[in-house]
Amino acid sequence: MNLIILVLFTQLAVVYLDNYSNINLFFNNLKANKTAHAYTSRTRLLLFTRTLFFITPPILGYIVINEPFFKILMLFFLACLITFFVTFLQYVFFFKQIKLAFFSHLAMFAFKNYKNIYLYIGLIAFSIFLISPFLVNFIAAIFPKQALFLVQMNPIITSVSTFYVVLYMDPKISKSVDLDRDVQDELIESVFVRLVGRFLITIVALVCIIYFARLT
């Protein structure tokens, strides 16, 4: 139980710091015309966040070996739930701080961009980003004979969000900064894909609980 509490607390801290560095810290610096500082300060904080995140996989591996399947499933669900609600609360307060209407701006973005393929790539990327260790260990618990192979997939799964940010989002933000345009649209897009992606994986985890509960 102590290990489960530790890994969930670590998840909460990692999600909070990742959200803060990528949204609050980064976009506040951009709006203050501190472009170089926006990228360097984000990178420094993300280095610490990623290092903290490395605590999670070995603990999860130990839990998978020693705990029953349903407890592993509940851990996956709780991690998704924590990740979503921390993200939701952070961004509600952040939008209030910068005086933007949270729900209306996100709804308007979705209405304008529902045909944009990058929107769906972003949703997939951030539905699994920071959840991937819990996801692969949960799948490994379902298929124990392939467990060693499955847990090695974590870096590949995590790289999906990295490609999305590096190849799409960061160049889009940089272009707006170079053209001296407001980055509000990019801010809303970054918040939308993170929040909705994490909501979707939480729903997937809940469906898994209902499904496996019916089998027992």
Secondary structure, DSSP 8 states (H G I E B T S, - for coil): -HHHHHHHHHHHHHHHHHHIIIIIIHHHHHHTT-HHHHHHHHHHHHHHHHHHHTTHHHHHHHHHHHS-HHHHHHHHHHHHHHHHHHHHHHHHHHHHHTT--HHHHHHHHHHHHTT-HHHHHHHHHHHHTTTHHHHHHHHHHHSGGGHHHHHTTHHHHHHHHHHHIIIIIHHHHHHHHHTT---HHHHHHHHHHHHHHHHHHHHHHHHHHHHHHHH-
